[in-house]
Amino acid sequence: MGWMAWNWHTAVFFLVIALLLALMTVLAITRPETPRRGILRFPTTRGDRLFVSLIGTAFIYILWIRFTGGNTMWAPLVISILYVTAMFRFA
């Protein structure tokens, strides 16, 4: 697999995604949820909000790298955390 950039950063990324999916599965089993309408104006569940949060975070990082060159990645991390918090709180 030399053609891929497998390093510890990549492993942590996929591990976090796997843990989030496992957490969502456990929450769905132990604490079922009814969809709620928020700022998105359509009913969403925890899984929907997680998916939208992951896609939005990817776009935040892509746009950050595009417009700033990606010298530091702390600012998009803070923006992403605020975005995910808002998505789970208000969406």
PyMOL Python script that loads the backbone (N, CA, C, O; Angstrom):
from pymol import cmd

cmd.read_pdbstr("""\
ATOM      1  N   MET A   1       0.828  -1.185   0.000  1.00  0.00           N
ATOM      2  CA  MET A   1       0.000   0.000   0.000  1.00  0.00           C
ATOM      3  C   MET A   1       0.874   1.250   0.000  1.00  0.00           C
ATOM      4  O   MET A   1       0.528   2.243   0.640  1.00  0.00           O
ATOM      5  N   GLY A   2       1.974   1.216  -0.691  1.00  0.00           N
ATOM      6  CA  GLY A   2       2.863   2.360  -0.741  1.00  0.00           C
ATOM      7  C   GLY A   2       2.287   3.549  -1.471  1.00  0.00           C
ATOM      8  O   GLY A   2       2.774   4.667  -1.301  1.00  0.00           O
ATOM      9  N   TRP A   3       1.267   3.343  -2.278  1.00  0.00           N
ATOM     10  CA  TRP A   3       0.673   4.446  -3.027  1.00  0.00           C
ATOM     11  C   TRP A   3      -0.237   5.308  -2.171  1.00  0.00           C
ATOM     12  O   TRP A   3      -0.649   6.386  -2.598  1.00  0.00           O
ATOM     13  N   MET A   4      -0.554   4.851  -0.975  1.00  0.00           N
ATOM     14  CA  MET A   4      -1.418   5.634  -0.091  1.00  0.00           C
ATOM     15  C   MET A   4      -0.591   6.257   1.030  1.00  0.00           C
ATOM     16  O   MET A   4       0.467   5.749   1.401  1.00  0.00           O
ATOM     17  N   ALA A   5      -1.092   7.356   1.552  1.00  0.00           N
ATOM     18  CA  ALA A   5      -0.396   8.060   2.626  1.00  0.00           C
ATOM     19  C   ALA A   5      -0.840   7.508   3.978  1.00  0.00           C
ATOM     20  O   ALA A   5      -1.491   8.203   4.757  1.00  0.00           O
ATOM     21  N   TRP A   6      -0.485   6.261   4.248  1.00  0.00           N
ATOM     22  CA  TRP A   6      -0.852   5.665   5.526  1.00  0.00           C
ATOM     23  C   TRP A   6       0.190   6.048   6.562  1.00  0.00           C
ATOM     24  O   TRP A   6       1.351   5.646   6.483  1.00  0.00           O
ATOM     25  N   ASN A   7      -0.241   6.820   7.517  1.00  0.00           N
ATOM     26  CA  ASN A   7       0.605   7.172   8.655  1.00  0.00           C
ATOM     27  C   ASN A   7      -0.293   7.236   9.887  1.00  0.00           C
ATOM     28  O   ASN A   7      -1.471   6.888   9.812  1.00  0.00           O
ATOM     29  N   TRP A   8       0.245   7.669  11.001  1.00  0.00           N
ATOM     30  CA  TRP A   8      -0.559   7.644  12.214  1.00  0.00           C
ATOM     31  C   TRP A   8      -1.712   8.639  12.146  1.00  0.00           C
ATOM     32  O   TRP A   8      -2.743   8.421  12.783  1.00  0.00           O
ATOM     33  N   HIS A   9      -1.562   9.734  11.382  1.00  0.00           N
ATOM     34  CA  HIS A   9      -2.657  10.698  11.239  1.00  0.00           C
ATOM     35  C   HIS A   9      -3.853  10.048  10.540  1.00  0.00           C
ATOM     36  O   HIS A   9      -5.000  10.225  10.950  1.00  0.00           O
ATOM     37  N   THR A  10      -3.565   9.305   9.495  1.00  0.00           N
ATOM     38  CA  THR A  10      -4.635   8.632   8.763  1.00  0.00           C
ATOM     39  C   THR A  10      -5.306   7.581   9.638  1.00  0.00           C
ATOM     40  O   THR A  10      -6.530   7.449   9.629  1.00  0.00           O
ATOM     41  N   ALA A  11      -4.507   6.833  10.392  1.00  0.00           N
ATOM     42  CA  ALA A  11      -5.062   5.810  11.274  1.00  0.00           C
ATOM     43  C   ALA A  11      -5.966   6.436  12.339  1.00  0.00           C
ATOM     44  O   ALA A  11      -7.032   5.896  12.633  1.00  0.00           O
ATOM     45  N   VAL A  12      -5.557   7.558  12.916  1.00  0.00           N
ATOM     46  CA  VAL A  12      -6.377   8.231  13.928  1.00  0.00           C
ATOM     47  C   VAL A  12      -7.677   8.725  13.307  1.00  0.00           C
ATOM     48  O   VAL A  12      -8.739   8.606  13.919  1.00  0.00           O
ATOM     49  N   PHE A  13      -7.606   9.278  12.101  1.00  0.00           N
ATOM     50  CA  PHE A  13      -8.804   9.763  11.418  1.00  0.00           C
ATOM     51  C   PHE A  13      -9.825   8.642  11.257  1.00  0.00           C
ATOM     52  O   PHE A  13     -10.989   8.804  11.623  1.00  0.00           O
ATOM     53  N   PHE A  14      -9.391   7.502  10.708  1.00  0.00           N
ATOM     54  CA  PHE A  14     -10.315   6.397  10.492  1.00  0.00           C
ATOM     55  C   PHE A  14     -10.772   5.772  11.804  1.00  0.00           C
ATOM     56  O   PHE A  14     -11.905   5.298  11.891  1.00  0.00           O
ATOM     57  N   LEU A  15      -9.939   5.759  12.804  1.00  0.00           N
ATOM     58  CA  LEU A  15     -10.326   5.251  14.120  1.00  0.00           C
ATOM     59  C   LEU A  15     -11.408   6.130  14.737  1.00  0.00           C
ATOM     60  O   LEU A  15     -12.368   5.617  15.311  1.00  0.00           O
ATOM     61  N   VAL A  16     -11.262   7.437  14.624  1.00  0.00           N
ATOM     62  CA  VAL A  16     -12.276   8.355  15.162  1.00  0.00           C
ATOM     63  C   VAL A  16     -13.606   8.159  14.435  1.00  0.00           C
ATOM     64  O   VAL A  16     -14.657   8.129  15.074  1.00  0.00           O
ATOM     65  N   ILE A  17     -13.572   8.025  13.112  1.00  0.00           N
ATOM     66  CA  ILE A  17     -14.808   7.794  12.349  1.00  0.00           C
ATOM     67  C   ILE A  17     -15.459   6.479  12.794  1.00  0.00           C
ATOM     68  O   ILE A  17     -16.673   6.427  12.987  1.00  0.00           O
ATOM     69  N   ALA A  18     -14.672   5.434  12.955  1.00  0.00           N
ATOM     70  CA  ALA A  18     -15.210   4.138  13.388  1.00  0.00           C
ATOM     71  C   ALA A  18     -15.808   4.239  14.790  1.00  0.00           C
ATOM     72  O   ALA A  18     -16.869   3.673  15.049  1.00  0.00           O
ATOM     73  N   LEU A  19     -15.141   4.949  15.690  1.00  0.00           N
ATOM     74  CA  LEU A  19     -15.660   5.116  17.048  1.00  0.00           C
ATOM     75  C   LEU A  19     -16.947   5.945  17.058  1.00  0.00           C
ATOM     76  O   LEU A  19     -17.864   5.658  17.827  1.00  0.00           O
ATOM     77  N   LEU A  20     -17.014   6.970  16.206  1.00  0.00           N
ATOM     78  CA  LEU A  20     -18.247   7.750  16.109  1.00  0.00           C
ATOM     79  C   LEU A  20     -19.409   6.894  15.616  1.00  0.00           C
ATOM     80  O   LEU A  20     -20.520   6.996  16.136  1.00  0.00           O
ATOM     81  N   LEU A  21     -19.159   6.058  14.624  1.00  0.00           N
ATOM     82  CA  LEU A  21     -20.208   5.172  14.117  1.00  0.00           C
ATOM     83  C   LEU A  21     -20.643   4.167  15.181  1.00  0.00           C
ATOM     84  O   LEU A  21     -21.833   3.883  15.325  1.00  0.00           O
ATOM     85  N   ALA A  22     -19.677   3.633  15.925  1.00  0.00           N
ATOM     86  CA  ALA A  22     -20.014   2.699  16.998  1.00  0.00           C
ATOM     87  C   ALA A  22     -20.819   3.409  18.091  1.00  0.00           C
ATOM     88  O   ALA A  22     -21.788   2.851  18.606  1.00  0.00           O
ATOM     89  N   LEU A  23     -20.424   4.626  18.442  1.00  0.00           N
ATOM     90  CA  LEU A  23     -21.158   5.395  19.435  1.00  0.00           C
ATOM     91  C   LEU A  23     -22.586   5.673  18.976  1.00  0.00           C
ATOM     92  O   LEU A  23     -23.528   5.554  19.760  1.00  0.00           O
ATOM     93  N   MET A  24     -22.748   6.041  17.710  1.00  0.00           N
ATOM     94  CA  MET A  24     -24.092   6.303  17.183  1.00  0.00           C
ATOM     95  C   MET A  24     -24.945   5.039  17.205  1.00  0.00           C
ATOM     96  O   MET A  24     -26.148   5.104  17.460  1.00  0.00           O
ATOM     97  N   THR A  25     -24.335   3.905  16.941  1.00  0.00           N
ATOM     98  CA  THR A  25     -25.061   2.630  16.983  1.00  0.00           C
ATOM     99  C   THR A  25     -25.524   2.327  18.406  1.00  0.00           C
ATOM    100  O   THR A  25     -26.679   1.961  18.624  1.00  0.00           O
ATOM    101  N   VAL A  26     -24.622   2.480  19.369  1.00  0.00           N
ATOM    102  CA  VAL A  26     -24.972   2.226  20.770  1.00  0.00           C
ATOM    103  C   VAL A  26     -26.063   3.184  21.225  1.00  0.00           C
ATOM    104  O   VAL A  26     -27.005   2.773  21.903  1.00  0.00           O
ATOM    105  N   LEU A  27     -25.945   4.457  20.860  1.00  0.00           N
ATOM    106  CA  LEU A  27     -26.970   5.427  21.243  1.00  0.00           C
ATOM    107  C   LEU A  27     -28.319   5.113  20.599  1.00  0.00           C
ATOM    108  O   LEU A  27     -29.360   5.282  21.233  1.00  0.00           O
ATOM    109  N   ALA A  28     -28.310   4.663  19.357  1.00  0.00           N
ATOM    110  CA  ALA A  28     -29.565   4.326  18.678  1.00  0.00           C
ATOM    111  C   ALA A  28     -30.258   3.141  19.354  1.00  0.00           C
ATOM    112  O   ALA A  28     -31.486   3.081  19.408  1.00  0.00           O
ATOM    113  N   ILE A  29     -29.467   2.208  19.867  1.00  0.00           N
ATOM    114  CA  ILE A  29     -30.038   1.035  20.526  1.00  0.00           C
ATOM    115  C   ILE A  29     -30.513   1.374  21.932  1.00  0.00           C
ATOM    116  O   ILE A  29     -31.615   0.994  22.327  1.00  0.00           O
ATOM    117  N   THR A  30     -29.684   2.089  22.688  1.00  0.00           N
ATOM    118  CA  THR A  30     -30.005   2.341  24.091  1.00  0.00           C
ATOM    119  C   THR A  30     -30.925   3.537  24.303  1.00  0.00           C
ATOM    120  O   THR A  30     -31.720   3.544  25.243  1.00  0.00           O
ATOM    121  N   ARG A  31     -30.830   4.533  23.454  1.00  0.00           N
ATOM    122  CA  ARG A  31     -31.648   5.738  23.588  1.00  0.00           C
ATOM    123  C   ARG A  31     -32.233   6.123  22.241  1.00  0.00           C
ATOM    124  O   ARG A  31     -31.747   7.056  21.602  1.00  0.00           O
ATOM    125  N   PRO A  32     -33.270   5.420  21.798  1.00  0.00           N
ATOM    126  CA  PRO A  32     -33.879   5.748  20.505  1.00  0.00           C
ATOM    127  C   PRO A  32     -34.326   7.215  20.463  1.00  0.00           C
ATOM    128  O   PRO A  32     -34.712   7.799  21.476  1.00  0.00           O
ATOM    129  N   GLU A  33     -34.261   7.776  19.277  1.00  0.00           N
ATOM    130  CA  GLU A  33     -34.550   9.190  19.116  1.00  0.00           C
ATOM    131  C   GLU A  33     -35.625   9.394  18.057  1.00  0.00           C
ATOM    132  O   GLU A  33     -35.674   8.671  17.061  1.00  0.00           O
ATOM    133  N   THR A  34     -36.470  10.365  18.275  1.00  0.00           N
ATOM    134  CA  THR A  34     -37.415  10.751  17.234  1.00  0.00           C
ATOM    135  C   THR A  34     -36.796  11.924  16.475  1.00  0.00           C
ATOM    136  O   THR A  34     -36.171  12.794  17.082  1.00  0.00           O
ATOM    137  N   PRO A  35     -36.965  11.952  15.174  1.00  0.00           N
ATOM    138  CA  PRO A  35     -36.387  13.064  14.396  1.00  0.00           C
ATOM    139  C   PRO A  35     -36.931  14.410  14.877  1.00  0.00           C
ATOM    140  O   PRO A  35     -38.083  14.515  15.297  1.00  0.00           O
ATOM    141  N   ARG A  36     -36.088  15.424  14.806  1.00  0.00           N
ATOM    142  CA  ARG A  36     -36.522  16.765  15.203  1.00  0.00           C
ATOM    143  C   ARG A  36     -36.210  17.755  14.087  1.00  0.00           C
ATOM    144  O   ARG A  36     -35.275  17.577  13.305  1.00  0.00           O
ATOM    145  N   ARG A  37     -37.021  18.799  14.042  1.00  0.00           N
ATOM    146  CA  ARG A  37     -36.832  19.843  13.035  1.00  0.00           C
ATOM    147  C   ARG A  37     -36.055  20.979  13.678  1.00  0.00           C
ATOM    148  O   ARG A  37     -36.390  21.448  14.766  1.00  0.00           O
ATOM    149  N   GLY A  38     -35.027  21.404  12.995  1.00  0.00           N
ATOM    150  CA  GLY A  38     -34.217  22.500  13.513  1.00  0.00           C
ATOM    151  C   GLY A  38     -34.012  23.554  12.450  1.00  0.00           C
ATOM    152  O   GLY A  38     -34.901  23.848  11.651  1.00  0.00           O
ATOM    153  N   ILE A  39     -32.827  24.111  12.462  1.00  0.00           N
ATOM    154  CA  ILE A  39     -32.503  25.183  11.537  1.00  0.00           C
ATOM    155  C   ILE A  39     -32.448  24.700  10.087  1.00  0.00           C
ATOM    156  O   ILE A  39     -32.599  25.501   9.165  1.00  0.00           O
ATOM    157  N   LEU A  40     -32.236  23.424   9.880  1.00  0.00           N
ATOM    158  CA  LEU A  40     -32.181  22.881   8.523  1.00  0.00           C
ATOM    159  C   LEU A  40     -33.571  22.760   7.893  1.00  0.00           C
ATOM    160  O   LEU A  40     -33.684  22.583   6.680  1.00  0.00           O
ATOM    161  N   ARG A  41     -34.615  22.853   8.694  1.00  0.00           N
ATOM    162  CA  ARG A  41     -36.009  22.834   8.247  1.00  0.00           C
ATOM    163  C   ARG A  41     -36.490  21.502   7.701  1.00  0.00           C
ATOM    164  O   ARG A  41     -37.478  21.446   6.968  1.00  0.00           O
ATOM    165  N   PHE A  42     -35.799  20.441   8.054  1.00  0.00           N
ATOM    166  CA  PHE A  42     -36.305  19.101   7.766  1.00  0.00           C
ATOM    167  C   PHE A  42     -35.924  18.219   8.949  1.00  0.00           C
ATOM    168  O   PHE A  42     -34.947  18.501   9.642  1.00  0.00           O
ATOM    169  N   PRO A  43     -36.687  17.154   9.183  1.00  0.00           N
ATOM    170  CA  PRO A  43     -36.414  16.310  10.348  1.00  0.00           C
ATOM    171  C   PRO A  43     -35.052  15.614  10.246  1.00  0.00           C
ATOM    172  O   PRO A  43     -34.725  15.020   9.219  1.00  0.00           O
ATOM    173  N   THR A  44     -34.273  15.695  11.308  1.00  0.00           N
ATOM    174  CA  THR A  44     -32.970  15.044  11.341  1.00  0.00           C
ATOM    175  C   THR A  44     -32.820  14.210  12.609  1.00  0.00           C
ATOM    176  O   THR A  44     -33.406  14.515  13.648  1.00  0.00           O
ATOM    177  N   THR A  45     -32.031  13.162  12.498  1.00  0.00           N
ATOM    178  CA  THR A  45     -31.673  12.336  13.651  1.00  0.00           C
ATOM    179  C   THR A  45     -30.210  12.597  13.979  1.00  0.00           C
ATOM    180  O   THR A  45     -29.546  13.374  13.293  1.00  0.00           O
ATOM    181  N   ARG A  46     -29.706  11.950  15.025  1.00  0.00           N
ATOM    182  CA  ARG A  46     -28.293  12.100  15.381  1.00  0.00           C
ATOM    183  C   ARG A  46     -27.381  11.725  14.225  1.00  0.00           C
ATOM    184  O   ARG A  46     -26.403  12.416  13.940  1.00  0.00           O
ATOM    185  N   GLY A  47     -27.711  10.626  13.564  1.00  0.00           N
ATOM    186  CA  GLY A  47     -26.890  10.166  12.442  1.00  0.00           C
ATOM    187  C   GLY A  47     -26.876  11.161  11.298  1.00  0.00           C
ATOM    188  O   GLY A  47     -25.835  11.384  10.679  1.00  0.00           O
ATOM    189  N   ASP A  48     -28.026  11.761  11.010  1.00  0.00           N
ATOM    190  CA  ASP A  48     -28.092  12.783   9.962  1.00  0.00           C
ATOM    191  C   ASP A  48     -27.211  13.970  10.317  1.00  0.00           C
ATOM    192  O   ASP A  48     -26.470  14.477   9.474  1.00  0.00           O
ATOM    193  N   ARG A  49     -27.295  14.413  11.567  1.00  0.00           N
ATOM    194  CA  ARG A  49     -26.494  15.557  11.992  1.00  0.00           C
ATOM    195  C   ARG A  49     -25.005  15.225  11.991  1.00  0.00           C
ATOM    196  O   ARG A  49     -24.183  16.086  11.679  1.00  0.00           O
ATOM    197  N   LEU A  50     -24.648  13.987  12.336  1.00  0.00           N
ATOM    198  CA  LEU A  50     -23.249  13.576  12.263  1.00  0.00           C
ATOM    199  C   LEU A  50     -22.761  13.624  10.819  1.00  0.00           C
ATOM    200  O   LEU A  50     -21.672  14.132  10.553  1.00  0.00           O
ATOM    201  N   PHE A  51     -23.548  13.103   9.889  1.00  0.00           N
ATOM    202  CA  PHE A  51     -23.158  13.094   8.483  1.00  0.00           C
ATOM    203  C   PHE A  51     -22.982  14.514   7.953  1.00  0.00           C
ATOM    204  O   PHE A  51     -21.982  14.815   7.302  1.00  0.00           O
ATOM    205  N   VAL A  52     -23.946  15.381   8.229  1.00  0.00           N
ATOM    206  CA  VAL A  52     -23.858  16.768   7.769  1.00  0.00           C
ATOM    207  C   VAL A  52     -22.661  17.459   8.420  1.00  0.00           C
ATOM    208  O   VAL A  52     -21.999  18.276   7.780  1.00  0.00           O
ATOM    209  N   SER A  53     -22.380  17.146   9.665  1.00  0.00           N
ATOM    210  CA  SER A  53     -21.226  17.729  10.354  1.00  0.00           C
ATOM    211  C   SER A  53     -19.916  17.288   9.716  1.00  0.00           C
ATOM    212  O   SER A  53     -19.011  18.102   9.535  1.00  0.00           O
ATOM    213  N   LEU A  54     -19.807  16.014   9.377  1.00  0.00           N
ATOM    214  CA  LEU A  54     -18.579  15.520   8.746  1.00  0.00           C
ATOM    215  C   LEU A  54     -18.367  16.143   7.368  1.00  0.00           C
ATOM    216  O   LEU A  54     -17.252  16.538   7.025  1.00  0.00           O
ATOM    217  N   ILE A  55     -19.435  16.227   6.584  1.00  0.00           N
ATOM    218  CA  ILE A  55     -19.324  16.842   5.258  1.00  0.00           C
ATOM    219  C   ILE A  55     -18.968  18.320   5.392  1.00  0.00           C
ATOM    220  O   ILE A  55     -18.098  18.815   4.676  1.00  0.00           O
ATOM    221  N   GLY A  56     -19.636  19.028   6.305  1.00  0.00           N
ATOM    222  CA  GLY A  56     -19.345  20.444   6.509  1.00  0.00           C
ATOM    223  C   GLY A  56     -17.918  20.678   6.971  1.00  0.00           C
ATOM    224  O   GLY A  56     -17.268  21.623   6.525  1.00  0.00           O
ATOM    225  N   THR A  57     -17.428  19.826   7.860  1.00  0.00           N
ATOM    226  CA  THR A  57     -16.056  19.946   8.336  1.00  0.00           C
ATOM    227  C   THR A  57     -15.062  19.734   7.205  1.00  0.00           C
ATOM    228  O   THR A  57     -14.048  20.429   7.128  1.00  0.00           O
ATOM    229  N   ALA A  58     -15.347  18.781   6.331  1.00  0.00           N
ATOM    230  CA  ALA A  58     -14.475  18.557   5.174  1.00  0.00           C
ATOM    231  C   ALA A  58     -14.426  19.809   4.303  1.00  0.00           C
ATOM    232  O   ALA A  58     -13.350  20.204   3.853  1.00  0.00           O
ATOM    233  N   PHE A  59     -15.562  20.430   4.062  1.00  0.00           N
ATOM    234  CA  PHE A  59     -15.594  21.652   3.255  1.00  0.00           C
ATOM    235  C   PHE A  59     -14.864  22.801   3.943  1.00  0.00           C
ATOM    236  O   PHE A  59     -14.193  23.591   3.280  1.00  0.00           O
ATOM    237  N   ILE A  60     -14.988  22.902   5.258  1.00  0.00           N
ATOM    238  CA  ILE A  60     -14.264  23.949   5.990  1.00  0.00           C
ATOM    239  C   ILE A  60     -12.769  23.788   5.777  1.00  0.00           C
ATOM    240  O   ILE A  60     -12.075  24.766   5.497  1.00  0.00           O
ATOM    241  N   TYR A  61     -12.265  22.564   5.905  1.00  0.00           N
ATOM    242  CA  TYR A  61     -10.830  22.327   5.713  1.00  0.00           C
ATOM    243  C   TYR A  61     -10.405  22.552   4.270  1.00  0.00           C
ATOM    244  O   TYR A  61      -9.353  23.141   4.021  1.00  0.00           O
ATOM    245  N   ILE A  62     -11.201  22.096   3.323  1.00  0.00           N
ATOM    246  CA  ILE A  62     -10.856  22.297   1.910  1.00  0.00           C
ATOM    247  C   ILE A  62     -10.790  23.781   1.572  1.00  0.00           C
ATOM    248  O   ILE A  62      -9.844  24.231   0.926  1.00  0.00           O
ATOM    249  N   LEU A  63     -11.795  24.546   2.009  1.00  0.00           N
ATOM    250  CA  LEU A  63     -11.790  25.980   1.735  1.00  0.00           C
ATOM    251  C   LEU A  63     -10.645  26.683   2.457  1.00  0.00           C
ATOM    252  O   LEU A  63     -10.049  27.612   1.912  1.00  0.00           O
ATOM    253  N   TRP A  64     -10.334  26.254   3.670  1.00  0.00           N
ATOM    254  CA  TRP A  64      -9.224  26.847   4.410  1.00  0.00           C
ATOM    255  C   TRP A  64      -7.906  26.630   3.670  1.00  0.00           C
ATOM    256  O   TRP A  64      -7.113  27.557   3.505  1.00  0.00           O
ATOM    257  N   ILE A  65      -7.687  25.411   3.236  1.00  0.00           N
ATOM    258  CA  ILE A  65      -6.448  25.114   2.505  1.00  0.00           C
ATOM    259  C   ILE A  65      -6.412  25.886   1.189  1.00  0.00           C
ATOM    260  O   ILE A  65      -5.359  26.384   0.789  1.00  0.00           O
ATOM    261  N   ARG A  66      -7.549  25.986   0.520  1.00  0.00           N
ATOM    262  CA  ARG A  66      -7.601  26.691  -0.766  1.00  0.00           C
ATOM    263  C   ARG A  66      -7.267  28.165  -0.631  1.00  0.00           C
ATOM    264  O   ARG A  66      -6.500  28.698  -1.433  1.00  0.00           O
ATOM    265  N   PHE A  67      -7.828  28.835   0.371  1.00  0.00           N
ATOM    266  CA  PHE A  67      -7.689  30.281   0.469  1.00  0.00           C
ATOM    267  C   PHE A  67      -6.543  30.755   1.354  1.00  0.00           C
ATOM    268  O   PHE A  67      -6.154  31.920   1.272  1.00  0.00           O
ATOM    269  N   THR A  68      -5.994  29.890   2.192  1.00  0.00           N
ATOM    270  CA  THR A  68      -4.883  30.324   3.056  1.00  0.00           C
ATOM    271  C   THR A  68      -3.596  29.553   2.798  1.00  0.00           C
ATOM    272  O   THR A  68      -2.542  29.933   3.309  1.00  0.00           O
ATOM    273  N   GLY A  69      -3.657  28.496   2.031  1.00  0.00           N
ATOM    274  CA  GLY A  69      -2.466  27.697   1.798  1.00  0.00           C
ATOM    275  C   GLY A  69      -2.262  26.604   2.824  1.00  0.00           C
ATOM    276  O   GLY A  69      -1.408  25.737   2.641  1.00  0.00           O
ATOM    277  N   GLY A  70      -3.021  26.626   3.888  1.00  0.00           N
ATOM    278  CA  GLY A  70      -2.963  25.556   4.876  1.00  0.00           C
ATOM    279  C   GLY A  70      -1.725  25.559   5.741  1.00  0.00           C
ATOM    280  O   GLY A  70      -1.276  24.498   6.173  1.00  0.00           O
ATOM    281  N   ASN A  71      -1.152  26.742   6.008  1.00  0.00           N
ATOM    282  CA  ASN A  71       0.039  26.799   6.850  1.00  0.00           C
ATOM    283  C   ASN A  71      -0.232  26.304   8.255  1.00  0.00           C
ATOM    284  O   ASN A  71       0.536  25.509   8.798  1.00  0.00           O
ATOM    285  N   THR A  72      -1.309  26.765   8.842  1.00  0.00           N
ATOM    286  CA  THR A  72      -1.700  26.298  10.169  1.00  0.00           C
ATOM    287  C   THR A  72      -3.101  25.720  10.093  1.00  0.00           C
ATOM    288  O   THR A  72      -3.957  26.238   9.377  1.00  0.00           O
ATOM    289  N   MET A  73      -3.328  24.663  10.820  1.00  0.00           N
ATOM    290  CA  MET A  73      -4.627  23.996  10.761  1.00  0.00           C
ATOM    291  C   MET A  73      -5.408  24.143  12.060  1.00  0.00           C
ATOM    292  O   MET A  73      -6.423  23.472  12.242  1.00  0.00           O
ATOM    293  N   TRP A  74      -4.957  25.009  12.967  1.00  0.00           N
ATOM    294  CA  TRP A  74      -5.663  25.198  14.234  1.00  0.00           C
ATOM    295  C   TRP A  74      -6.943  25.997  14.043  1.00  0.00           C
ATOM    296  O   TRP A  74      -7.952  25.705  14.684  1.00  0.00           O
ATOM    297  N   ALA A  75      -6.918  26.989  13.182  1.00  0.00           N
ATOM    298  CA  ALA A  75      -8.114  27.816  12.961  1.00  0.00           C
ATOM    299  C   ALA A  75      -9.271  26.998  12.377  1.00  0.00           C
ATOM    300  O   ALA A  75     -10.389  27.102  12.882  1.00  0.00           O
ATOM    301  N   PRO A  76      -9.046  26.183  11.325  1.00  0.00           N
ATOM    302  CA  PRO A  76     -10.183  25.391  10.838  1.00  0.00           C
ATOM    303  C   PRO A  76     -10.654  24.358  11.857  1.00  0.00           C
ATOM    304  O   PRO A  76     -11.822  23.969  11.848  1.00  0.00           O
ATOM    305  N   LEU A  77      -9.756  23.910  12.736  1.00  0.00           N
ATOM    306  CA  LEU A  77     -10.175  22.988  13.797  1.00  0.00           C
ATOM    307  C   LEU A  77     -11.173  23.682  14.727  1.00  0.00           C
ATOM    308  O   LEU A  77     -12.209  23.113  15.069  1.00  0.00           O
ATOM    309  N   VAL A  78     -10.858  24.901  15.127  1.00  0.00           N
ATOM    310  CA  VAL A  78     -11.761  25.656  16.002  1.00  0.00           C
ATOM    311  C   VAL A  78     -13.079  25.938  15.285  1.00  0.00           C
ATOM    312  O   VAL A  78     -14.152  25.782  15.868  1.00  0.00           O
ATOM    313  N   ILE A  79     -12.997  26.353  14.016  1.00  0.00           N
ATOM    314  CA  ILE A  79     -14.212  26.624  13.237  1.00  0.00           C
ATOM    315  C   ILE A  79     -15.047  25.357  13.122  1.00  0.00           C
ATOM    316  O   ILE A  79     -16.270  25.406  13.257  1.00  0.00           O
ATOM    317  N   SER A  80     -14.399  24.226  12.875  1.00  0.00           N
ATOM    318  CA  SER A  80     -15.120  22.954  12.737  1.00  0.00           C
ATOM    319  C   SER A  80     -15.787  22.540  14.039  1.00  0.00           C
ATOM    320  O   SER A  80     -16.915  22.049  14.027  1.00  0.00           O
ATOM    321  N   ILE A  81     -15.107  22.730  15.155  1.00  0.00           N
ATOM    322  CA  ILE A  81     -15.702  22.382  16.452  1.00  0.00           C
ATOM    323  C   ILE A  81     -16.928  23.249  16.717  1.00  0.00           C
ATOM    324  O   ILE A  81     -17.946  22.750  17.196  1.00  0.00           O
ATOM    325  N   LEU A  82     -16.839  24.537  16.412  1.00  0.00           N
ATOM    326  CA  LEU A  82     -17.993  25.420  16.573  1.00  0.00           C
ATOM    327  C   LEU A  82     -19.129  25.008  15.642  1.00  0.00           C
ATOM    328  O   LEU A  82     -20.296  25.021  16.034  1.00  0.00           O
ATOM    329  N   TYR A  83     -18.788  24.645  14.416  1.00  0.00           N
ATOM    330  CA  TYR A  83     -19.797  24.210  13.441  1.00  0.00           C
ATOM    331  C   TYR A  83     -20.504  22.936  13.902  1.00  0.00           C
ATOM    332  O   TYR A  83     -21.730  22.847  13.845  1.00  0.00           O
ATOM    333  N   VAL A  84     -19.733  21.956  14.355  1.00  0.00           N
ATOM    334  CA  VAL A  84     -20.318  20.682  14.805  1.00  0.00           C
ATOM    335  C   VAL A  84     -21.184  20.913  16.041  1.00  0.00           C
ATOM    336  O   VAL A  84     -22.265  20.336  16.157  1.00  0.00           O
ATOM    337  N   THR A  85     -20.716  21.749  16.959  1.00  0.00           N
ATOM    338  CA  THR A  85     -21.497  22.055  18.144  1.00  0.00           C
ATOM    339  C   THR A  85     -22.827  22.697  17.766  1.00  0.00           C
ATOM    340  O   THR A  85     -23.878  22.325  18.287  1.00  0.00           O
ATOM    341  N   ALA A  86     -22.769  23.669  16.852  1.00  0.00           N
ATOM    342  CA  ALA A  86     -24.001  24.328  16.406  1.00  0.00           C
ATOM    343  C   ALA A  86     -24.920  23.336  15.679  1.00  0.00           C
ATOM    344  O   ALA A  86     -26.140  23.386  15.842  1.00  0.00           O
ATOM    345  N   MET A  87     -24.344  22.450  14.891  1.00  0.00           N
ATOM    346  CA  MET A  87     -25.149  21.481  14.128  1.00  0.00           C
ATOM    347  C   MET A  87     -25.893  20.557  15.082  1.00  0.00           C
ATOM    348  O   MET A  87     -27.076  20.289  14.872  1.00  0.00           O
ATOM    349  N   PHE A  88     -25.237  20.067  16.115  1.00  0.00           N
ATOM    350  CA  PHE A  88     -25.910  19.158  17.038  1.00  0.00           C
ATOM    351  C   PHE A  88     -26.846  19.903  17.996  1.00  0.00           C
ATOM    352  O   PHE A  88     -27.797  19.321  18.516  1.00  0.00           O
ATOM    353  N   ARG A  89     -26.577  21.164  18.221  1.00  0.00           N
ATOM    354  CA  ARG A  89     -27.420  21.933  19.136  1.00  0.00           C
ATOM    355  C   ARG A  89     -28.683  22.479  18.478  1.00  0.00           C
ATOM    356  O   ARG A  89     -29.764  22.431  19.066  1.00  0.00           O
ATOM    357  N   PHE A  90     -28.546  22.998  17.260  1.00  0.00           N
ATOM    358  CA  PHE A  90     -29.646  23.720  16.631  1.00  0.00           C
ATOM    359  C   PHE A  90     -30.267  23.025  15.424  1.00  0.00           C
ATOM    360  O   PHE A  90     -31.361  23.401  15.004  1.00  0.00           O
ATOM    361  N   ALA A  91     -29.609  22.035  14.862  1.00  0.00           N
ATOM    362  CA  ALA A  91     -30.144  21.409  13.637  1.00  0.00           C
ATOM    363  C   ALA A  91     -31.072  20.262  13.956  1.00  0.00           C
ATOM    364  O   ALA A  91     -31.607  19.628  13.046  1.00  0.00           O
TER     365      ALA A  91
END
""", "prot")
cmd.dss("prot")
cmd.show_as("cartoon", "prot")
cmd.util.cbc("prot")
cmd.orient("prot")
